[in-house]
Amino acid sequence: MEPWLDIWCLTAGETFQPGLADGLRKSTTCAIFIGPKGLGNWAREELLVAQDRAAREAGYRLIPILLPGVSDPFDFSKLPPFLTQRTWVDSAAVSTKSDRFGFSSTRLKASRPVQTLCKAEEMTPAPIKDWRCLIEEHAEFFFGRVRDVQRLIEKLKATRFLAVLGASGSGKSSLVRAGLIPALRDGALPQSEGWMICVFKPGSRPLTTLTAQLLHVCPGKDSMQNTLDQMGNDERTFHLAVTLALANKPAVRIVWVVDQFEEIFTLCNDEKERASFLRNLLYASSIPDGQSTVLLTMRADFLPKCAAPDLAARIALNSSWLVRWTWICWREAIEQPALRVGLRFERPH
């Protein structure tokens, strides 16, 4: 990466505006630094030049970089209008300038910080995984959804309940399991590197499944049957069990990922069990200082089934829709995993 910086590249004594315009025209990527007061007057003018090129060239990238002092969570609607749909780099929480530069440079190159490429002949795993569902172990090969991961992180800064919705096969599970969860383990949210994460599918007996997951993560003295009965009778049971288990760990949170949430409608025929399952999850995620975060992935065509008032209101307020991939996203998802293991693509003849 060869950076172009005005104090390095402009010639003293000459008019600086043409030099800046020339640098923007020759570059392949433009990074726009956003501070607590937004953009300066000259920066806005320079951004217009970069945006003009980005509109004409699909491969030209504009990357907003958040600096220390911006609001947290960051309101991306405050970005200049044509930057709101661009993936940004959040360096606001990085402590030192050297770390901040290293963090930014890896994102500018669309690579991960620590890991290095291996030689193709030494490659054991295939770079292109089964895209039906990528899991956490496939995180290093997960590309094309960086913007969506970032949106989920921003939403989780302000809520303990989030529904990820999209068409069948759109990649909801992969986004959460191979994108969001690794980001949380890397500390994308304050202290999230120490959080516990539990991923499960509700199945035909969702309350029973939830009880089993609870006792596995937070072992208690009661038997599973007693805990199951209590959860069926009192919606506070799940929240209280988590609070008791983490009484000496106030900074720890448990992220309960209910993958393929639509199974509570397609597989579960017991209305009472379904209702108790929902009540416990909704109550636990409604406590402002609680230690449970509930994350759902669900096919969008099942949204009409979520007509229960509490569930409908929560999804309406806290949901993220997964849209179809753009051509650029598809290209990243195909090319970047191969590049990570040292492979290269032939140029078309």
N, C-alpha and C positions, 0 to 999 in steps of 0.2 A: 504494500500500500504506500503510495507516494502522496503525502498530503500537500495541499496548496494553502498557504497561510499568508495573509496580506503582508505582515511585517517581514516575512521571508522573501516574498516574490515581487513586491512592488519596488520600482526604482525610485530612489529619492529625487525629488525635484520635478517629477512628472505628475500630470493629472491622474488622480487615483481611480476615478470612476471607470475609464476605459480599461484599466488594468484589471479591476475587479470583474467587469463584464467578460473580458477575455478569459480570465481564470475560470469563471463559471461555465463558459462555453466549452472549454477544453476538458473539464472534469467529467468523471463518470458518475459521481455521487456528490450530493451537497448535504452537509450536516448543518442543521439550524439549531443553535443553542438557545433554550428558553429559560430565562431566569425569573425571579419573583415578580418583576415588573413587565414581563413579556418581552417583545422585540423592541429594539430601538428604532429611531426614524430611518437611519441609513440601512439597517438590517432589513426593514420592510421593503425598501426599494430593491435591494439585492435579491430578496426572495422572489420578487416579481420576475426578474430575469430567469432565475432557476425554475420557477413554475412554468414559464413560457416554454422552456426547453422540455420539461417533463411532460407537458401536454402534447408535444410533437414527437417525443421519443419514449416508447413504452419502457425501455430498459433503464432510463435515467431515474435514479432514486433520490428522493428527498427524505431525510431522516431527522425528525425533531429529537433533540437531546435535552432532557430535563436537568437543570442544574440545582444544587442545594438552595433551599429557601422557597421552592415552589410549594404550593399547597398539597397536603396529603390527606385523603386521596386526591389525586390530580384530576381536575375537571377538564377533560380533553376538549370539551366544547369551547373552551377559551382560547384554543389554538386558532391561528389564522384559518379561515374557512377551508382553503384548499389543502390544509395539513391535517384536518381532523380524521381523515380516513387512512392516514399513514401510520405505520408502526413506529413507535418512539422508543428511545433508549432512556431508561430511568437511572441516571447516575446521582440522583439527589441524596440517596442514602449511603453512597460510597464515601468512606472516611477520608482518604488521602488523595492528593492530585495524581500520584502515580498509579494508584489502584483505579482511579476514575478513568484515566487514559487507557489503561489496559482493558477495563471493562468495555469502554466504548469501541475500541479498535476491533475487538472480537465480534461485536454486534455489527459493526460496519461491514465486516467481511462475511457476515452470516455464518460464523463458526462458533464453536463452544470454547470457553477459556482453557483449560487445562489439558484436555486430551489431544493427542497428536495422531496424524495419519499413519497407518501401517502399510507395509508393502502388500501389493495385491496377492503375491504368492504366499504370504503369511496369513492371509485372511481366513478365519474359520467360519464366522457367521456370514450369511448372504446379506448384502447391503440393502436389498429390497425385501421387506418383510411382507407377511400376509396382511394386506390392507383391510381385511374384513374387521380386524380389531387389533390395533397395536396396544401393548401393555407397557408398564413402567420400565421393564428391562430393555425395551426398544427405544428408549428416550433419545439416545445418541443418533438414531436414524430417523427421528421424527422432524420433518420439515414441512413448510408450506402453511402452517397455521400459527405462526408467531404472533400475528396481530390478534387472533382470537384468544390465545392464551393470555395475552396482555389485558384484553378486555375483561376476562374472567377475574384476573388478579385485582384489577381496579374495582370491580363490583364487590369482591369479597372484602375489600377494605371497609365497606360500609354496611355489610349485612352478614348474617349467619345462616342464611337460606338462599340457595340459588338453584334455579332450574335451567338446564341446558337443553334446548329444544331444536329439533331439526328433522328433516325428512329421513325416512329409512335409508340406511347406508351412507348417510352424509358424513360420518366420522365423529359422532358425538362421544362415543366411548373412547376412541383413540385420542381425541383432543384432551379429555380429562385424565386418562390413565397414562398416556405417553407424553403429554404436554404439561398440563396443569400440576399434576402430582409431583413430577420431578422438579418443577419450578418452586413449589412450596418447600420441598426438601432442601432446595438450594438457598432458602431464605428469602423468597420473593416477597413475603409479608413479614412484618416484625416478629421475630422468634419462631417463625413457622418451621425452621429447620429442626426444632424440637417437638413438633406436633406429632400426634399419632394419627394414622390414616387407615381407615377400614373400608374396603371395597367389597360389596356384595350385591347379589341380585335377589329381589324379594321372593321369587318363586310362588308356589301355590299356597304356602302358609306364611305370609309376610311377617306377622307378629312373632311367630315361632322362630323364623329366621333372624329377626331383629334381636330377640331375646338371646339366641345362641351367640350372635356376634357380640352382644353386650357382655355376656359372661366370659367370653373368650378374651376380650380386651380388658374388661374390668371384673376380674373374678370376685365373687361375693360369697357370703356364708350360706345364703339361701340356695335351695335346689333350683334347677331350671323350671320345674313345674310351679313352684311357689312364685318365682319371679314372673313367669308367664301369666299366672293368675292375677298378680298385682298389676301388671301392665295392662291387662284387659279391663281392670276395674278402675284404674286411676291413671290419668294421662301424665301425671307428674313423676311416675315411677322411673321412667327412663332417665329423665334429667337428674333426679335425686341420686340414682345409682352412679351416674358419671361424676357428679359433684362429690360424692363420698369417696369414690376411687381416686380422685385427683385432689383430695383435700390438702395434701402437702405439696402440690405442684400447681400453684395458681397460674403460672405462665403457660402451662401445657393446655392444648386444645385437641379435641378429637374431631377429625373430619370424617363424617359418615357419608360415603359415596354410594348412593343407591343407583346402580347401573341398570338400565332397561326397566325403568320405573313402571312402564306400561304393563308389566307382568302382574301388577296388583289388579288389573282389569281383565287380562287375557287368561291368567292361570288361576287366580283366586276366586272361588265361588262363594266364600263365606263373607257376607257383608259386615258382620260384627267384627271379624278379625281384621278386615281391611280398614274399618273405621278406627279401631284401637291402634293399629299400626300408624295411621296418619296422625291421630291425636298426639301420640307420644313424640313423634318426630317434630311436628309443628310446635308443640309446647317447648321442647328442649331447645329448638332453634329460635324461639321468640324471646328468650331471656337475654337482655342486653349484655350482661356480664357473665353469661353462661359459658361453659367450656365445650359445647357441641356446635359444630357447623354441619349443616345438612346440604348435600349437593346431589341433585337428581339429574339423570340423563333420560330423556323421554322422546319418543317419536311424536312429532307435532300433530299428526292426525288423531292422537288420543287426547288432545287438549280439551275437546268438548266433554270428555268423561270426567274431567276434573271440575265438576260443577259444585262440589261441596263448598260452602261459602268461605271457610277459612283457607282451604287449599287454593281455590280460585283467586282469592285476594292476594295470597303470598306469591303465586306464580305471576300474576299480573304486575306486581311491584318489583319482583326480583327474578327476572329471567333473561337469558341470553340466547338469541337465535343464531343458529349456525347456517350460514348461507353457502351456496355452491362455490366451489373453488374457481378462482380465475385462472387464466392460462399461466400467469406468472407463478401462482401457487403450485399448480401441477408441475411446472418445470422444476421448481425448488424441490418438491417432494420426490421427483425422479432423479434429478442430477446430484443433489447434495449428499444423499446416502452413499452413492457410488464414489463421489470425490473424497468422502471421509475415509474410505479404505484404499485410496490411492489409484482408483480407476479413472480413466479419462474417456470422453466421448469423441468419436470420429466426426470430423466436419463433413456435412453432406456434400456429395459431388455434384 
